[in-house]
Amino acid sequence: MNVLVLNCGSSSLKYQFINTKTEEVIAIGLCERIGIDGKHKYEAKGETIKSDAKLTDHKVAISAVIDMLLNSETGVIKSLKEIDAVGHRVVHGGEFFTKSAIVTEEVKNAIRECIDLAPLHNPANLLGIEVCEELIKGVKQVAVFDTAFHQTMPEKAFLYSIPYEMYEKHRVRRYGFHGTSHLFVSTEGAKMIGKPVEELKLITCHLGNGASICAIDGGKSVDTSMGLTPLEGLTMGTRSGDLDPAVISFIMDKEGITAKEVESMLNKKSGVLGISGVSSDFRDIEDAEAKGNKRAKIALDIFHYKVAKYIGAYASALNGVDGIIFTAGLGENGKASRLAICDYLGYLGVEADKEKNDVRGENRDFSKNGAKVKTLIVPTNEELVIARDTKKLLDK
C-alpha cells in the first residue's frame, strides 16, 4: 500500500510518500511559508529539488505536491490511482478518539469541535483532509491524532484540581500531545533494550522547539507533561511551560493588556527565547552561551532542570524506570543537553557514557555498561506511525 502522509501546519505542509509493505520513503518534502511567498523542497530518487512557489493556500500547496509526485522527470507515480490512501496528522482529538480513525463526516465534525482546543492546528489539519477529498477523489483517508495515545491516562493524571463542572461542561482536562512520537520511540526503544514494551517502564522525552515528556507503563501512556493545550509542561522554544496561573492576571494588571495578549506572550515570546533574549533555537543559545552570554546559560540551565524534574516525577509515578529515551530535534542532536539532564539522575541509576553520547540523529544506547537505567537516543518518525496506522485500519 502506498500512503501519502500529510502534516498540515498553519503555514506549512510536511509530507512523505511511503510504501507500507517495505516502509520505504519513496518521496519526502516540505512546503513552507504558505500564504506568504512559498517555498517547496522535494526529495525523491536521490535528488533534492528546491523551488520558490506562490503557495497562496493549502490547496495550492497540496496541488504542488501532487504535481511533483506525477511529474515525468521528478515523479514517482504515473497516476493518482497509485496513491492508495492519505494519512493525516491531526493535533487534537479531544475525548472523541482513543485511536486513529478512517475519515467520515462524523470524524470531520469531531475534529471541528476540537478547534477551540487547538485553534492553530486543527483548522489546518481539517483543511488538508478537505483539500484531498477534492483533489484525490475517492481515496481513503485516515486521521491520526496526537492526543489519542494519551487517552489511557487515569483520572488522577488527567483531571485538574478545579471545579469538576469545568470538566463535565467544557472537557477541561489534560490531553497531552506528541502522541505518535512517544508511541514510536517507546516501541523502538523497547526493541533496543531487548524486551517487550509491555514489560517495561519508560520515560520518553520529545525535546524540540515544542517539548513534552511521557510516562509509559507497559506500552501505555499514564501521564504526560503537556495539558489542555501544548502550553503546559516544560520550558520550550517560545512557550513558557508551567507557571503560577495568577501570573496571567498579574501581568494583565501591570501591563494593561488582555488575557489573550498574555496568552500570546506565553506561547510566542516566552520559553528559552524569552529568558535568553537570543533565540528560540537551542543551537543559537548554545553558541551564545559559549561566548559568555549569561542569559543564554540561564535559559539552558532552566530547560535541563525542568526536564530532569519531570523525569524524576514520572519515575515516581511509574514506581521505577527501565529506560529514558531522548528524541526530536534537541533530544536527538543535543549532546551537551542530554549529558546535562542525565547529570541530575544518578539517584535513579542513570549513568551516561560520554563517548557513546557523542552522536547525532541515530539510534544509540549511551548508558554505561551495567547501568541500572538505560539511556537511549531514538530518532522519531511520526510519519511512519501515521502510515502504519493508515494501513492497519484500511486492511481491516
N, C-alpha and C positions, 0 to 999 in steps of 0.2 A: 504493500500500500504506500502510495506517495502522498505525504501530508504537507501542506503549506501551513507553517506555523506563523501566526501574526501576533505581534505585541504592539498595540497601538497606544502611544502616549499622546499627551495634549498637542505636541508639535513634532512628534517623531513616530517612526514606524520601523521596528526591528523585525526581521523575518528570516526564516530558514525553510528550505525545501528539503524534506527528509524522506529517505526510503526506509520505512519502518521494519522491513524484513532484515536488512543489513545494518540499519541505524546509521547509514552513510548520509552525511550532509551534502546534498547534490549542489545546492546553491545557498548563499547566505548574503544578507545585505542590510543596509540601514538607510532610511530616508530621514533627513534632519531638516529642521527649520521650516516645517510645513506651515504654510500661511504667511511666511516671511519672504525668503528668497528661494530656499530649497536647495538641498544637496543630496546626492544619491551615490552610495557606494555599493557595488555589486561584485561578488566573488563567485566564480564557477570555472570549472575546467582548468584550475591552476592559475587563472588570470584575475586581476583586480581592475575594475573599471570605476573611475570616479568622475562624476559629472555635476555641473550646476544645472538645476532644472527648476522651472516655475511650478513648484508644488503648492498650488493655491489652497488645496484642501486634501483630506484623506482619500477622497475618491480619485483625485488625480494621482496621488502617491501610489495607491494600490494598482491603478492602471499602469503606472510606470514600472512597477514590479512585474506585472503580468507581461508587459511588452518585453522586458528583459528576458524573462523565462522562455518566451516564444521566439525571440529574435533569431534569425537564421545564422548569425555569427556567434552571439553570446549565449544563446538559449540552450536549455537542457530538455525541453519538451517541444513536440510538434503541434500539439493540440491541447486545449483546456481539458479535454477528456482524460488527460494523463494526470490531472490533479484529482486524486480520489477523495480528498477531504481537506477541510480547513480547520485547524485548531487555534483557538483564540485564548490569550491570557486575559482574564477578567479579574480586576483587583478585588472587588468586594461582592461577595455573595450573601452577606448577612447571615441569617439563620435559615435561609431558604435551601442552601446547598451544603451537604456534608461530603460531596464528591463531585466530580466533573459531570456535565450533562450535555446531551445532544440538544442543539438549539431548536426551540419551538417558539411559538408566540408567547406561551406561558413563561418560558425561560427568559425571553427578552423583556417581558413585563416585570419579572422579578429583578432583573438587572437594573431596569429603570427605577424600580422602587428603592434601590440601594444608592441612587445617585447622591442623596443627601449625606450619606456616609463616606462617599469618595467622589466629591464633586470635580476633582481634577482628572480622575482616571476613568470612572465608569462611563461617562458620556463618549469618550474616545473609543473605549472598548466596544461599546454598543454600536457606534458608528462603523467600526471596522466590520462587524457582523453584517450590518445592513448593506454596506457597500458590496461585500462579497455576494450577498443574495442577488444583487443587481448585476454584477459583472461576471460571476461564475454561476450562472443559473443552474439550479438543480443539484449542486454539490452539497453533500452533508457537511454540517458544521458542528463543532463541539466547543463548549465553553469550559475552560479550566480555571478554577477560582483560587486566588492567593489565600483566601480565608478558609477554604474547605478543610485543609489538613489540620487546622486548629480546632475544628468542631468537636474533637474528642476531649477537650479540656473540661474538667469538672467545674461545677458551680463555684466552689471555693476559689478557683483560679480566675474564672471569667467575670464574676459579678463584682461590681464596685460597691463600696460602702456608702451608698446614697439611698434615699427612699426607694423602696422596692418598686413603687409605682412607675418610676422612671424606666425601669426595665420592662414592666408589663405594658406600658403605654407607648414607649418610644424605642424599646430594644437597646437601651444604653447599656453596654457591656464591653468587655474585652473581646476583640475578634482576632487580632493578630494578622500578620502579613508575611510575605516571602515564603508562603507555604510550600510552593513547588520546589523552591531551593532547599528548604530544610528537609523535605521528603527525599529529594535526590541525594544530597550529601550524606544523610544518615544511612541510607541504603548502601551507598558506595563505601562509606566508612566502615560499616559492619563487615563488608567483604574484605577490606584491608586488615581488619582485626582478626578475621577468620572465624567469626561466629554469626549465627543468625541474628538479625536485628531484633527479633522477638526476645532474645536472651540478654539484651544489652541496655544499659542506662547511658544515654548520650546527651551531650550538650553541644548544639550546633550554633556557630557564630557567623552570621551573614554580615560581614563588615565591609560596607562600601559607603557611598555618599548617603544612602539610606542604610540603616543598620538595625538588625534585630537578633535576639538570642532566643533559642528554643530549648526547652527541657523535653526530652523524648524518652519515654519508658516503654520498652518492648515494641518499638516502632510507632508509637502513638504520641502525639503532642499532648503534654499535660500542663504546660504553661509556656508563655512567650512574652517578650518584652513590649511589643507594640500593642496598642489598645483598641479603643473605638475607632481611632484613626492612626495613621503611621507617625503621628507626632509624639506619642508616648514612648518611654523607654530610654535607650542610650542617647548620649550626646551624638549628633550626626554631623553631616557636612554643613547643612544650613538649619537643621531642626534642633530645637532646644533639648528635646527629651524631657525626662521627669523634672518637675518643679512644683513648688507650693502653688496651688490654684489661686491663692489670694494675690499672687504676683500680678495676675491679669488686671484685677480691679485697681490695684495699687498703681500700676503703670498708667492705666486709663486716667486716674485722677491726677497724677503728677504731670503727665504729658498732654492731657486734654485730648485724647484720641479715643476712638471707638473700640469695642471688643473685637470687631472684625480686623481693625488695623493692628491690634496687639496680636491677634491670631496670625496675621500675615507676617509680622515681625518674628514670631516664634517659629514659623515654618520656613521663612525665606532668608532671614537676616541673623539667625542665631547659630547655635552649634559651634563647631570649630571655626567657622567663618567669623561669627560674632565675637568669639573670645580672642582669636588671633589678630583679627583685622587684616589678615593676609589673603586668605583664600578658603574655599570650601574643599579644595583638592588637597588631600593629605600629602601628596608629593611636594607641592609648593610649600606647605607648612614645615615639612621635614627639612627642605632646603633652607628655609628661613631660620629654623632652629639651629642648623649647622653654622649659620652666620652670626649666631648670638642673639637672635630675636627672642626676648624673654616671654612675650605673649604667645609666640608660636610654641614654645616649650610648655607653657601652662596648658594650652589647648590640647596638646598631645598627652600630657600627664593626666588631665581630666578624662580624656577619652579612654586611656588604658585603665585608669582606676575604675571607671563606670563599668567597663566590660568585665573586669575582674570581680567587681561586686555582684554583678548579675550571675556570673558563673558560680560564685560561692553560694548565692541564694538558691540557685537551681540544683546544685549538688545536695543542698539540704532538702529541697522539695523531692528529689529523687531518692533520698537516703543513700547516697553514694553515686559514683560516676565511673564508668569504664573508659570513656573516651571523650575528648574535647576536639571538635572539628572546626577548622577555620576555612571560610570560603568567601567568595565575592572579591571585588577589586582589591581592597586593602588586606582582607584575610588571606588571599592567595598570593599577593605580591609584597606585602609589608613585612619584610623580615624583621626589622627592628621592633615593630609594633607587636608581632607575635611573641618575641622574647620578653618584651616589657610586660605584657599581660601575664605570661607564664611565670614571671618572677614573683608574682603575688600568690601563686597557687601551690607552693611547696607543701603546705599543710595537707593538701588533698592527695599528695603522692605524685604530683606533676614534676617531671624532670626533663627539660628540653635540652636537646643536643644542638649546640651552636653550629657545628659543621653540617649536620643533617638539615638544619633550618635554612641553610644558605641556598635557597632555591626559590624560584618564582613560577607560579602558574602550572604546577604539575602535582599529581598525586604523590604524597610523601608522608611517611611516618617519621616525625622528627623528635620522637621521645628517645631518651637514653635507654640503652639495653637494660632490661629489668625494671623499668619504671612502672609503678603501680597503675598509673593512668596514662593511656595512650594520647598523644597529641598529634593530630593529623591535619594535613592540608588536602582538601578535596575541591578542585575547581567545579563550580556549579554548572549545571546545564539544564536550565528551566525549559528550554525549547524541546529538549529530548523528552522530558517528562510530559509535556503537552502532546507531543507526537505519540508517545506510548499510550497515554490515556485516550487519545482520539481513536487509535487503532483498537484498543481494548473494548471501548464502547460500541464501535461500529461492527466489530467482529461478532458481537452478541446478536 
